Amino acid sequence: MTKVDITFCRPCGYEKRAREAAAALKHALGLDAELHPGGGGIFEVRVNDGIVAKRTRGHFPDAAEIVEIVSQNLH
């Protein structure tokens, strides 16, 4: 079974983006993503134990990009 986790920086206000990504994954792929609040500017999407998408300087993956990347990493 595929496990999807989204860790987001709550103080940075990334929770909305995390919830949007989780809803998009549920709608498009039928996957339930588990949300994990964090800090330090983190925004990471993991499939099983590997990071498949994350916020980097100058880039923040949107929900559509996350769905595409996760669909490519399903086993």
All heavy atoms as a GROMACS GRO file, in nm:
protein
  570
    1MET      N    1   0.084  -0.119   0.000
    1MET     CA    2   0.000   0.000   0.000
    1MET      C    3   0.089   0.126   0.000
    1MET      O    4   0.188   0.132   0.069
    1MET     CB    5  -0.092  -0.001   0.122
    1MET     CG    6  -0.182   0.117   0.128
    1MET     SD    7  -0.306   0.090   0.256
    1MET     CE    8  -0.406   0.230   0.227
    2THR      N    9   0.048   0.223  -0.074
    2THR     CA   10   0.124   0.347  -0.085
    2THR      C   11   0.090   0.441   0.030
    2THR      O   12  -0.026   0.464   0.060
    2THR     CB   13   0.092   0.417  -0.219
    2THR    OG1   14   0.126   0.328  -0.324
    2THR    CG2   15   0.172   0.544  -0.234
    3LYS      N   16   0.195   0.493   0.094
    3LYS     CA   17   0.178   0.588   0.204
    3LYS      C   18   0.225   0.724   0.156
    3LYS      O   19   0.336   0.738   0.106
    3LYS     CB   20   0.262   0.542   0.323
    3LYS     CG   21   0.246   0.628   0.446
    3LYS     CD   22   0.323   0.565   0.562
    3LYS     CE   23   0.291   0.630   0.692
    3LYS     NZ   24   0.363   0.746   0.726
    4VAL      N   25   0.139   0.824   0.170
    4VAL     CA   26   0.173   0.961   0.130
    4VAL      C   27   0.166   1.050   0.253
    4VAL      O   28   0.066   1.051   0.324
    4VAL     CB   29   0.078   1.015   0.021
    4VAL    CG1   30   0.115   1.157  -0.017
    4VAL    CG2   31   0.080   0.925  -0.101
    5ASP      N   32   0.276   1.123   0.278
    5ASP     CA   33   0.284   1.215   0.390
    5ASP      C   34   0.320   1.353   0.338
    5ASP      O   35   0.406   1.366   0.250
    5ASP     CB   36   0.393   1.171   0.489
    5ASP     CG   37   0.361   1.039   0.554
    5ASP    OD1   38   0.268   1.036   0.636
    5ASP    OD2   39   0.428   0.939   0.524
    6ILE      N   40   0.255   1.454   0.392
    6ILE     CA   41   0.288   1.593   0.359
    6ILE      C   42   0.324   1.664   0.489
    6ILE      O   43   0.242   1.673   0.580
    6ILE     CB   44   0.170   1.666   0.291
    6ILE    CG1   45   0.129   1.592   0.162
    6ILE    CG2   46   0.206   1.811   0.261
    6ILE    CD1   47   0.003   1.646   0.097
    7THR      N   48   0.448   1.709   0.497
    7THR     CA   49   0.495   1.784   0.613
    7THR      C   50   0.503   1.930   0.573
    7THR      O   51   0.560   1.963   0.468
    7THR     CB   52   0.634   1.733   0.658
    7THR    OG1   53   0.625   1.593   0.683
    7THR    CG2   54   0.679   1.805   0.785
    8PHE      N   55   0.444   2.016   0.655
    8PHE     CA   56   0.435   2.157   0.619
    8PHE      C   57   0.469   2.245   0.738
    8PHE      O   58   0.452   2.205   0.853
    8PHE     CB   59   0.294   2.191   0.569
    8PHE     CG   60   0.187   2.168   0.673
    8PHE    CD1   61   0.147   2.270   0.757
    8PHE    CD2   62   0.129   2.043   0.689
    8PHE    CE1   63   0.050   2.249   0.855
    8PHE    CE2   64   0.033   2.020   0.787
    8PHE     CZ   65  -0.006   2.124   0.870
    9CYS      N   66   0.518   2.364   0.709
    9CYS     CA   67   0.550   2.462   0.812
    9CYS      C   68   0.421   2.536   0.851
    9CYS      O   69   0.369   2.613   0.771
    9CYS     CB   70   0.656   2.560   0.762
    9CYS     SG   71   0.701   2.686   0.884
   10ARG      N   72   0.375   2.509   0.971
   10ARG     CA   73   0.254   2.576   1.018
   10ARG      C   74   0.277   2.726   1.039
   10ARG      O   75   0.195   2.807   0.995
   10ARG     CB   76   0.201   2.510   1.145
   10ARG     CG   77   0.072   2.576   1.194
   10ARG     CD   78   0.010   2.501   1.306
   10ARG     NE   79  -0.072   2.393   1.250
   10ARG     CZ   80  -0.108   2.286   1.318
   10ARG    NH1   81  -0.068   2.268   1.441
   10ARG    NH2   82  -0.184   2.195   1.261
   11PRO      N   83   0.388   2.767   1.105
   11PRO     CA   84   0.409   2.912   1.124
   11PRO      C   85   0.419   2.990   0.992
   11PRO      O   86   0.387   3.108   0.988
   11PRO     CB   87   0.542   2.919   1.202
   11PRO     CG   88   0.554   2.788   1.270
   11PRO     CD   89   0.491   2.690   1.176
   12CYS      N   90   0.463   2.924   0.885
   12CYS     CA   91   0.477   2.992   0.755
   12CYS      C   92   0.344   3.004   0.681
   12CYS      O   93   0.336   3.071   0.578
   12CYS     CB   94   0.575   2.915   0.666
   12CYS     SG   95   0.743   2.908   0.730
   13GLY      N   96   0.241   2.936   0.731
   13GLY     CA   97   0.110   2.941   0.666
   13GLY      C   98   0.095   2.843   0.550
   13GLY      O   99   0.014   2.865   0.460
   14TYR      N  100   0.172   2.734   0.551
   14TYR     CA  101   0.166   2.637   0.441
   14TYR      C  102   0.057   2.531   0.459
   14TYR      O  103   0.041   2.444   0.374
   14TYR     CB  104   0.300   2.566   0.425
   14TYR     CG  105   0.416   2.656   0.389
   14TYR    CD1  106   0.546   2.612   0.408
   14TYR    CD2  107   0.397   2.783   0.335
   14TYR    CE1  108   0.654   2.693   0.375
   14TYR    CE2  109   0.504   2.864   0.302
   14TYR     CZ  110   0.632   2.818   0.323
   14TYR     OH  111   0.739   2.898   0.291
   15GLU      N  112  -0.017   2.538   0.568
   15GLU     CA  113  -0.120   2.436   0.593
   15GLU      C  114  -0.225   2.435   0.482
   15GLU      O  115  -0.269   2.328   0.439
   15GLU     CB  116  -0.187   2.458   0.729
   15GLU     CG  117  -0.287   2.349   0.763
   15GLU     CD  118  -0.336   2.355   0.907
   15GLU    OE1  119  -0.296   2.446   0.982
   15GLU    OE2  120  -0.415   2.267   0.942
   16LYS      N  121  -0.266   2.551   0.435
   16LYS     CA  122  -0.367   2.557   0.328
   16LYS      C  123  -0.316   2.484   0.204
   16LYS      O  124  -0.390   2.407   0.143
   16LYS     CB  125  -0.401   2.702   0.294
   16LYS     CG  126  -0.508   2.714   0.188
   16LYS     CD  127  -0.544   2.859   0.159
   16LYS     CE  128  -0.654   2.861   0.055
   16LYS     NZ  129  -0.640   2.966  -0.040
   17ARG      N  130  -0.191   2.507   0.166
   17ARG     CA  131  -0.134   2.439   0.050
   17ARG      C  132  -0.130   2.288   0.072
   17ARG      O  133  -0.156   2.210  -0.019
   17ARG     CB  134   0.007   2.489   0.023
   17ARG     CG  135   0.013   2.627  -0.038
   17ARG     CD  136   0.158   2.666  -0.058
   17ARG     NE  137   0.177   2.798  -0.109
   17ARG     CZ  138   0.216   2.826  -0.232
   17ARG    NH1  139   0.241   2.729  -0.316
   17ARG    NH2  140   0.231   2.950  -0.272
   18ALA      N  141  -0.095   2.247   0.193
   18ALA     CA  142  -0.090   2.104   0.225
   18ALA      C  143  -0.229   2.041   0.213
   18ALA      O  144  -0.245   1.933   0.156
   18ALA     CB  145  -0.033   2.083   0.364
   19ARG      N  146  -0.330   2.110   0.265
   19ARG     CA  147  -0.467   2.058   0.257
   19ARG      C  148  -0.517   2.053   0.113
   19ARG      O  149  -0.586   1.959   0.073
   19ARG     CB  150  -0.561   2.141   0.344
   19ARG     CG  151  -0.534   2.124   0.492
   19ARG     CD  152  -0.641   2.184   0.581
   19ARG     NE  153  -0.609   2.164   0.720
   19ARG     CZ  154  -0.625   2.050   0.786
   19ARG    NH1  155  -0.673   1.945   0.725
   19ARG    NH2  156  -0.592   2.041   0.915
   20GLU      N  157  -0.482   2.154   0.033
   20GLU     CA  158  -0.520   2.153  -0.108
   20GLU      C  159  -0.454   2.036  -0.182
   20GLU      O  160  -0.518   1.969  -0.264
   20GLU     CB  161  -0.481   2.285  -0.175
   20GLU     CG  162  -0.567   2.401  -0.133
   20GLU     CD  163  -0.515   2.536  -0.180
   20GLU    OE1  164  -0.403   2.544  -0.236
   20GLU    OE2  165  -0.587   2.636  -0.160
   21ALA      N  166  -0.327   2.012  -0.154
   21ALA     CA  167  -0.256   1.900  -0.217
   21ALA      C  168  -0.318   1.768  -0.175
   21ALA      O  169  -0.338   1.678  -0.258
   21ALA     CB  170  -0.108   1.904  -0.181
   22ALA      N  171  -0.350   1.754  -0.047
   22ALA     CA  172  -0.411   1.630   0.002
   22ALA      C  173  -0.547   1.607  -0.064
   22ALA      O  174  -0.579   1.494  -0.104
   22ALA     CB  175  -0.426   1.635   0.154
   23ALA      N  176  -0.626   1.711  -0.079
   23ALA     CA  177  -0.757   1.698  -0.144
   23ALA      C  178  -0.741   1.660  -0.291
   23ALA      O  179  -0.816   1.576  -0.342
   23ALA     CB  180  -0.836   1.829  -0.131
   24ALA      N  181  -0.642   1.718  -0.358
   24ALA     CA  182  -0.618   1.686  -0.499
   24ALA      C  183  -0.572   1.541  -0.514
   24ALA      O  184  -0.615   1.472  -0.608
   24ALA     CB  185  -0.514   1.781  -0.558
   25LEU      N  186  -0.488   1.493  -0.423
   25LEU     CA  187  -0.444   1.353  -0.428
   25LEU      C  188  -0.562   1.258  -0.405
   25LEU      O  189  -0.571   1.154  -0.470
   25LEU     CB  190  -0.336   1.328  -0.322
   25LEU     CG  191  -0.200   1.390  -0.353
   25LEU    CD1  192  -0.111   1.389  -0.229
   25LEU    CD2  193  -0.132   1.317  -0.468
   26LYS      N  194  -0.650   1.293  -0.314
   26LYS     CA  195  -0.769   1.210  -0.288
   26LYS      C  196  -0.859   1.207  -0.411
   26LYS      O  197  -0.904   1.100  -0.453
   26LYS     CB  198  -0.844   1.266  -0.167
   26LYS     CG  199  -0.970   1.192  -0.132
   26LYS     CD  200  -0.938   1.055  -0.079
   26LYS     CE  201  -1.063   0.987  -0.025
   26LYS     NZ  202  -1.037   0.852   0.022
   27HIS      N  203  -0.881   1.322  -0.471
   27HIS     CA  204  -0.970   1.333  -0.587
   27HIS      C  205  -0.912   1.262  -0.709
   27HIS      O  206  -0.982   1.186  -0.776
   27HIS     CB  207  -0.997   1.480  -0.619
   27HIS     CG  208  -1.082   1.500  -0.740
   27HIS    ND1  209  -1.218   1.478  -0.741
   27HIS    CD2  210  -1.050   1.538  -0.866
   27HIS    CE1  211  -1.265   1.501  -0.862
   27HIS    NE2  212  -1.165   1.538  -0.939
   28ALA      N  213  -0.786   1.287  -0.739
   28ALA     CA  214  -0.726   1.236  -0.863
   28ALA      C  215  -0.680   1.091  -0.852
   28ALA      O  216  -0.692   1.015  -0.949
   28ALA     CB  217  -0.608   1.324  -0.904
   29LEU      N  218  -0.627   1.052  -0.735
   29LEU     CA  219  -0.564   0.921  -0.724
   29LEU      C  220  -0.627   0.830  -0.618
   29LEU      O  221  -0.586   0.716  -0.603
   29LEU     CB  222  -0.414   0.937  -0.693
   29LEU     CG  223  -0.333   1.022  -0.791
   29LEU    CD1  224  -0.191   1.040  -0.742
   29LEU    CD2  225  -0.334   0.957  -0.930
   30GLY      N  226  -0.722   0.885  -0.543
   30GLY     CA  227  -0.786   0.807  -0.438
   30GLY      C  228  -0.694   0.780  -0.319
   30GLY      O  229  -0.718   0.686  -0.244
   31LEU      N  230  -0.591   0.863  -0.302
   31LEU     CA  231  -0.495   0.844  -0.193
   31LEU      C  232  -0.526   0.938  -0.077
   31LEU      O  233  -0.559   1.054  -0.098
   31LEU     CB  234  -0.352   0.873  -0.242
   31LEU     CG  235  -0.296   0.780  -0.347
   31LEU    CD1  236  -0.162   0.831  -0.397
   31LEU    CD2  237  -0.282   0.639  -0.292
   32ASP      N  238  -0.513   0.886   0.044
   32ASP     CA  239  -0.530   0.968   0.163
   32ASP      C  240  -0.391   1.008   0.212
   32ASP      O  241  -0.315   0.923   0.259
   32ASP     CB  242  -0.602   0.890   0.273
   32ASP     CG  243  -0.748   0.867   0.240
   32ASP    OD1  244  -0.813   0.963   0.195
   32ASP    OD2  245  -0.797   0.754   0.258
   33ALA      N  246  -0.360   1.134   0.201
   33ALA     CA  247  -0.231   1.185   0.248
   33ALA      C  248  -0.243   1.222   0.395
   33ALA      O  249  -0.343   1.280   0.437
   33ALA     CB  250  -0.189   1.307   0.166
   34GLU      N  251  -0.141   1.188   0.470
   34GLU     CA  252  -0.136   1.224   0.611
   34GLU      C  253  -0.061   1.356   0.624
   34GLU      O  254   0.049   1.371   0.570
   34GLU     CB  255  -0.066   1.114   0.689
   34GLU     CG  256  -0.087   1.122   0.837
   34GLU     CD  257  -0.037   0.998   0.909
   34GLU    OE1  258  -0.070   0.887   0.865
   34GLU    OE2  259   0.038   1.015   1.007
   35LEU      N  260  -0.119   1.451   0.695
   35LEU     CA  261  -0.058   1.584   0.712
   35LEU      C  262   0.017   1.590   0.844
   35LEU      O  263  -0.032   1.542   0.947
   35LEU     CB  264  -0.165   1.692   0.708
   35LEU     CG  265  -0.249   1.700   0.581
   35LEU    CD1  266  -0.350   1.812   0.592
   35LEU    CD2  267  -0.162   1.717   0.460
   36HIS      N  268   0.137   1.649   0.839
   36HIS     CA  269   0.223   1.661   0.957
   36HIS      C  270   0.270   1.806   0.970
   36HIS      O  271   0.349   1.852   0.887
   36HIS     CB  272   0.346   1.571   0.944
   36HIS     CG  273   0.311   1.428   0.921
   36HIS    ND1  274   0.277   1.342   1.022
   36HIS    CD2  275   0.305   1.356   0.806
   36HIS    CE1  276   0.252   1.223   0.971
   36HIS    NE2  277   0.268   1.228   0.840
   37PRO      N  278   0.223   1.879   1.073
   37PRO     CA  279   0.272   2.015   1.092
   37PRO      C  280   0.418   2.014   1.137
   37PRO      O  281   0.460   1.923   1.209
   37PRO     CB  282   0.181   2.073   1.199
   37PRO     CG  283   0.118   1.956   1.266
   37PRO     CD  284   0.120   1.842   1.170
   38GLY      N  285   0.491   2.112   1.091
   38GLY     CA  286   0.632   2.125   1.128
   38GLY      C  287   0.669   2.272   1.135
   38GLY      O  288   0.583   2.358   1.152
   39GLY      N  289   0.795   2.300   1.118
   39GLY     CA  290   0.843   2.437   1.123
   39GLY      C  291   0.964   2.453   1.032
   39GLY      O  292   0.997   2.363   0.954
   40GLY      N  293   1.027   2.565   1.040
   40GLY     CA  294   1.150   2.589   0.967
   40GLY      C  295   1.133   2.604   0.817
   40GLY      O  296   1.229   2.584   0.742
   41GLY      N  297   1.013   2.635   0.772
   41GLY     CA  298   0.991   2.657   0.629
   41GLY      C  299   0.973   2.531   0.548
   41GLY      O  300   0.973   2.534   0.425
   42ILE      N  301   0.951   2.417   0.614
   42ILE     CA  302   0.942   2.290   0.543
   42ILE      C  303   0.810   2.274   0.467
   42ILE      O  304   0.705   2.318   0.513
   42ILE     CB  305   0.961   2.172   0.641
   42ILE    CG1  306   0.984   2.041   0.565
   42ILE    CG2  307   0.844   2.160   0.737
   42ILE    CD1  308   1.032   1.927   0.651
   43PHE      N  309   0.820   2.215   0.351
   43PHE     CA  310   0.704   2.165   0.277
   43PHE      C  311   0.757   2.049   0.195
   43PHE      O  312   0.830   2.068   0.098
   43PHE     CB  313   0.642   2.271   0.185
   43PHE     CG  314   0.511   2.224   0.125
   43PHE    CD1  315   0.391   2.248   0.190
   43PHE    CD2  316   0.508   2.152   0.006
   43PHE    CE1  317   0.270   2.203   0.135
   43PHE    CE2  318   0.390   2.108  -0.048
   43PHE     CZ  319   0.270   2.133   0.016
   44GLU      N  320   0.728   1.927   0.239
   44GLU     CA  321   0.776   1.806   0.172
   44GLU      C  322   0.662   1.709   0.150
   44GLU      O  323   0.576   1.693   0.236
   44GLU     CB  324   0.880   1.733   0.257
   44GLU     CG  325   1.014   1.798   0.266
   44GLU     CD  326   1.112   1.716   0.347
   44GLU    OE1  327   1.072   1.623   0.419
   44GLU    OE2  328   1.231   1.749   0.338
   45VAL      N  329   0.668   1.642   0.037
   45VAL     CA  330   0.573   1.535   0.006
   45VAL      C  331   0.654   1.407  -0.006
   45VAL      O  332   0.750   1.400  -0.083
   45VAL     CB  333   0.496   1.563  -0.125
   45VAL    CG1  334   0.397   1.450  -0.153
   45VAL    CG2  335   0.424   1.697  -0.117
   46ARG      N  336   0.616   1.307   0.073
   46ARG     CA  337   0.684   1.178   0.069
   46ARG      C  338   0.588   1.071   0.020
   46ARG      O  339   0.472   1.068   0.059
   46ARG     CB  340   0.732   1.138   0.208
   46ARG     CG  341   0.844   1.223   0.262
   46ARG     CD  342   0.883   1.178   0.403
   46ARG     NE  343   1.000   1.251   0.447
   46ARG     CZ  344   1.124   1.205   0.437
   46ARG    NH1  345   1.146   1.086   0.385
   46ARG    NH2  346   1.226   1.278   0.478
   47VAL      N  347   0.640   0.983  -0.062
   47VAL     CA  348   0.568   0.862  -0.102
   47VAL      C  349   0.648   0.748  -0.041
   47VAL      O  350   0.768   0.732  -0.070
   47VAL     CB  351   0.557   0.848  -0.255
   47VAL    CG1  352   0.497   0.713  -0.292
   47VAL    CG2  353   0.475   0.961  -0.313
   48ASN      N  354   0.580   0.672   0.045
   48ASN     CA  355   0.647   0.571   0.127
   48ASN      C  356   0.759   0.640   0.204
   48ASN      O  357   0.730   0.728   0.282
   48ASN     CB  358   0.689   0.452   0.042
   48ASN     CG  359   0.567   0.384  -0.020
   48ASN    OD1  360   0.465   0.369   0.044
   48ASN    ND2  361   0.576   0.348  -0.145
   49ASP      N  362   0.885   0.612   0.180
   49ASP     CA  363   0.990   0.678   0.258
   49ASP      C  364   1.073   0.777   0.178
   49ASP      O  365   1.170   0.831   0.229
   49ASP     CB  366   1.082   0.573   0.322
   49ASP     CG  367   1.013   0.499   0.435
   49ASP    OD1  368   0.934   0.562   0.508
   49ASP    OD2  369   1.038   0.378   0.450
   50GLY      N  370   1.036   0.802   0.053
   50GLY     CA  371   1.116   0.891  -0.030
   50GLY      C  372   1.050   1.026  -0.054
   50GLY      O  373   0.929   1.034  -0.078
   51ILE      N  374   1.130   1.132  -0.049
   51ILE     CA  375   1.080   1.266  -0.079
   51ILE      C  376   1.064   1.277  -0.230
   51ILE      O  377   1.158   1.252  -0.306
   51ILE     CB  378   1.176   1.374  -0.030
   51ILE    CG1  379   1.191   1.367   0.122
   51ILE    CG2  380   1.128   1.513  -0.072
   51ILE    CD1  381   1.302   1.455   0.177
   52VAL      N  382   0.942   1.312  -0.275
   52VAL     CA  383   0.916   1.325  -0.419
   52VAL      C  384   0.894   1.470  -0.462
   52VAL      O  385   0.906   1.504  -0.579
   52VAL     CB  386   0.797   1.236  -0.465
   52VAL    CG1  387   0.828   1.089  -0.442
   52VAL    CG2  388   0.668   1.276  -0.394
   53ALA      N  389   0.859   1.556  -0.366
   53ALA     CA  390   0.838   1.699  -0.398
   53ALA      C  391   0.865   1.778  -0.271
   53ALA      O  392   0.837   1.733  -0.161
   53ALA     CB  393   0.696   1.725  -0.447
   54LYS      N  394   0.920   1.898  -0.290
   54LYS     CA  395   0.942   1.986  -0.175
   54LYS      C  396   0.958   2.129  -0.219
   54LYS      O  397   0.986   2.156  -0.336
   54LYS     CB  398   1.063   1.941  -0.094
   54LYS     CG  399   1.195   1.956  -0.164
   54LYS     CD  400   1.306   1.906  -0.073
   54LYS     CE  401   1.442   1.932  -0.132
   54LYS     NZ  402   1.550   1.895  -0.040
   55ARG      N  403   0.940   2.218  -0.123
   55ARG     CA  404   0.962   2.360  -0.148
   55ARG      C  405   1.111   2.383  -0.152
   55ARG      O  406   1.187   2.334  -0.069
   55ARG     CB  407   0.900   2.443  -0.034
   55ARG     CG  408   0.912   2.593  -0.056
   55ARG     CD  409   0.875   2.670   0.069
   55ARG     NE  410   0.971   2.653   0.177
   55ARG     CZ  411   1.087   2.720   0.186
   55ARG    NH1  412   1.122   2.807   0.093
   55ARG    NH2  413   1.167   2.699   0.288
   56THR      N  414   1.153   2.456  -0.253
   56THR     CA  415   1.293   2.496  -0.263
   56THR      C  416   1.295   2.645  -0.289
   56THR      O  417   1.192   2.706  -0.320
   56THR     CB  418   1.366   2.423  -0.378
   56THR    OG1  419   1.300   2.452  -0.501
   56THR    CG2  420   1.369   2.273  -0.355
   57ARG      N  421   1.411   2.704  -0.281
   57ARG     CA  422   1.422   2.847  -0.308
   57ARG      C  423   1.375   2.873  -0.451
   57ARG      O  424   1.425   2.814  -0.546
   57ARG     CB  425   1.566   2.893  -0.293
   57ARG     CG  426   1.584   3.040  -0.326
   57ARG     CD  427   1.719   3.088  -0.291
   57ARG     NE  428   1.723   3.099  -0.146
   57ARG     CZ  429   1.826   3.145  -0.078
   57ARG    NH1  430   1.935   3.179  -0.139
   57ARG    NH2  431   1.820   3.156   0.053
   58GLY      N  432   1.275   2.958  -0.464
   58GLY     CA  433   1.226   2.995  -0.596
   58GLY      C  434   1.120   2.902  -0.654
   58GLY      O  435   1.068   2.926  -0.761
   59HIS      N  436   1.087   2.791  -0.583
   59HIS     CA  437   0.984   2.700  -0.636
   59HIS      C  438   0.903   2.640  -0.522
   59HIS      O  439   0.957   2.592  -0.423
   59HIS     CB  440   1.047   2.586  -0.717
   59HIS     CG  441   0.946   2.491  -0.770
   59HIS    ND1  442   0.858   2.525  -0.871
   59HIS    CD2  443   0.915   2.365  -0.735
   59HIS    CE1  444   0.779   2.422  -0.895
   59HIS    NE2  445   0.812   2.324  -0.815
   60PHE      N  446   0.771   2.642  -0.540
   60PHE     CA  447   0.679   2.581  -0.445
   60PHE      C  448   0.583   2.496  -0.528
   60PHE      O  449   0.506   2.549  -0.607
   60PHE     CB  450   0.600   2.689  -0.370
   60PHE     CG  451   0.552   2.646  -0.235
   60PHE    CD1  452   0.589   2.717  -0.123
   60PHE    CD2  453   0.471   2.535  -0.219
   60PHE    CE1  454   0.544   2.679   0.002
   60PHE    CE2  455   0.426   2.496  -0.095
   60PHE     CZ  456   0.464   2.568   0.017
   61PRO      N  457   0.589   2.362  -0.516
   61PRO     CA  458   0.503   2.278  -0.599
   61PRO      C  459   0.355   2.302  -0.568
   61PRO      O  460   0.317   2.310  -0.451
   61PRO     CB  461   0.545   2.136  -0.562
   61PRO     CG  462   0.606   2.147  -0.427
   61PRO     CD  463   0.666   2.284  -0.420
   62ASP      N  464   0.275   2.315  -0.673
   62ASP     CA  465   0.132   2.332  -0.651
   62ASP      C  466   0.064   2.194  -0.650
   62ASP      O  467   0.128   2.091  -0.672
   62ASP     CB  468   0.070   2.426  -0.755
   62ASP     CG  469   0.077   2.374  -0.897
   62ASP    OD1  470   0.102   2.254  -0.919
   62ASP    OD2  471   0.056   2.454  -0.990
   63ALA      N  472  -0.066   2.193  -0.623
   63ALA     CA  473  -0.139   2.067  -0.608
   63ALA      C  474  -0.132   1.982  -0.734
   63ALA      O  475  -0.111   1.861  -0.727
   63ALA     CB  476  -0.284   2.095  -0.568
   64ALA      N  477  -0.146   2.043  -0.852
   64ALA     CA  478  -0.143   1.966  -0.978
   64ALA      C  479  -0.005   1.901  -0.998
   64ALA      O  480   0.004   1.786  -1.040
   64ALA     CB  481  -0.177   2.058  -1.096
   65GLU      N  482   0.100   1.975  -0.968
   65GLU     CA  483   0.235   1.920  -0.982
   65GLU      C  484   0.256   1.804  -0.884
   65GLU      O  485   0.315   1.702  -0.919
   65GLU     CB  486   0.338   2.029  -0.956
   65GLU     CG  487   0.481   1.983  -0.970
   65GLU     CD  488   0.583   2.093  -0.944
   65GLU    OE1  489   0.546   2.213  -0.939
   65GLU    OE2  490   0.700   2.057  -0.927
   66ILE      N  491   0.206   1.818  -0.762
   66ILE     CA  492   0.219   1.713  -0.662
   66ILE      C  493   0.146   1.588  -0.706
   66ILE      O  494   0.198   1.476  -0.696
   66ILE     CB  495   0.173   1.764  -0.524
   66ILE    CG1  496   0.272   1.868  -0.473
   66ILE    CG2  497   0.156   1.649  -0.426
   66ILE    CD1  498   0.225   1.946  -0.353
   67VAL      N  499   0.025   1.602  -0.759
   67VAL     CA  500  -0.050   1.487  -0.809
   67VAL      C  501   0.028   1.416  -0.919
   67VAL      O  502   0.040   1.293  -0.919
   67VAL     CB  503  -0.191   1.528  -0.859
   67VAL    CG1  504  -0.257   1.415  -0.937
   67VAL    CG2  505  -0.278   1.570  -0.742
   68GLU      N  506   0.083   1.491  -1.012
   68GLU     CA  507   0.160   1.433  -1.122
   68GLU      C  508   0.282   1.357  -1.070
   68GLU      O  509   0.308   1.244  -1.110
   68GLU     CB  510   0.203   1.542  -1.220
   68GLU     CG  511   0.284   1.493  -1.337
   68GLU     CD  512   0.210   1.397  -1.428
   68GLU    OE1  513   0.087   1.405  -1.438
   68GLU    OE2  514   0.277   1.313  -1.490
   69ILE      N  515   0.357   1.420  -0.981
   69ILE     CA  516   0.478   1.356  -0.928
   69ILE      C  517   0.443   1.231  -0.846
   69ILE      O  518   0.509   1.127  -0.860
   69ILE     CB  519   0.558   1.456  -0.842
   69ILE    CG1  520   0.616   1.566  -0.932
   69ILE    CG2  521   0.670   1.388  -0.766
   69ILE    CD1  522   0.673   1.684  -0.856
   70VAL      N  523   0.342   1.239  -0.764
   70VAL     CA  524   0.303   1.122  -0.684
   70VAL      C  525   0.256   1.010  -0.774
   70VAL      O  526   0.295   0.895  -0.756
   70VAL     CB  527   0.195   1.159  -0.579
   70VAL    CG1  528   0.136   1.034  -0.516
   70VAL    CG2  529   0.254   1.251  -0.472
   71SER      N  530   0.179   1.040  -0.878
   71SER     CA  531   0.131   0.935  -0.968
   71SER      C  532   0.248   0.865  -1.038
   71SER      O  533   0.242   0.746  -1.064
   71SER     CB  534   0.032   0.990  -1.070
   71SER     OG  535   0.096   1.074  -1.163
   72GLN      N  536   0.356   0.937  -1.064
   72GLN     CA  537   0.474   0.878  -1.126
   72GLN      C  538   0.553   0.792  -1.029
   72GLN      O  539   0.636   0.712  -1.072
   72GLN     CB  540   0.565   0.988  -1.182
   72GLN     CG  541   0.506   1.063  -1.297
   72GLN     CD  542   0.589   1.186  -1.336
   72GLN    OE1  543   0.692   1.213  -1.276
   72GLN    NE2  544   0.540   1.259  -1.435
   73ASN      N  545   0.530   0.808  -0.899
   73ASN     CA  546   0.607   0.736  -0.797
   73ASN      C  547   0.527   0.629  -0.726
   73ASN      O  548   0.572   0.580  -0.622
   73ASN     CB  549   0.663   0.837  -0.696
   73ASN     CG  550   0.780   0.913  -0.752
   73ASN    OD1  551   0.892   0.866  -0.749
   73ASN    ND2  552   0.754   1.030  -0.806
   74LEU      N  553   0.414   0.591  -0.780
   74LEU     CA  554   0.333   0.484  -0.718
   74LEU      C  555   0.396   0.350  -0.751
   74LEU      O  556   0.438   0.325  -0.863
   74LEU     CB  557   0.189   0.489  -0.767
   74LEU     CG  558   0.110   0.612  -0.727
   74LEU    CD1  559  -0.029   0.607  -0.786
   74LEU    CD2  560   0.102   0.624  -0.575
   75HIS      N  561   0.398   0.261  -0.654
   75HIS     CA  562   0.454   0.127  -0.675
   75HIS      C  563   0.342   0.026  -0.660
   75HIS      O  564   0.274   0.024  -0.567
   75HIS     CB  565   0.561   0.093  -0.573
   75HIS     CG  566   0.672   0.190  -0.565
   75HIS    ND1  567   0.658   0.325  -0.559
   75HIS    CD2  568   0.805   0.169  -0.561
   75HIS    CE1  569   0.776   0.384  -0.551
   75HIS    NE2  570   0.867   0.290  -0.551
   0.00000   0.00000   0.00000
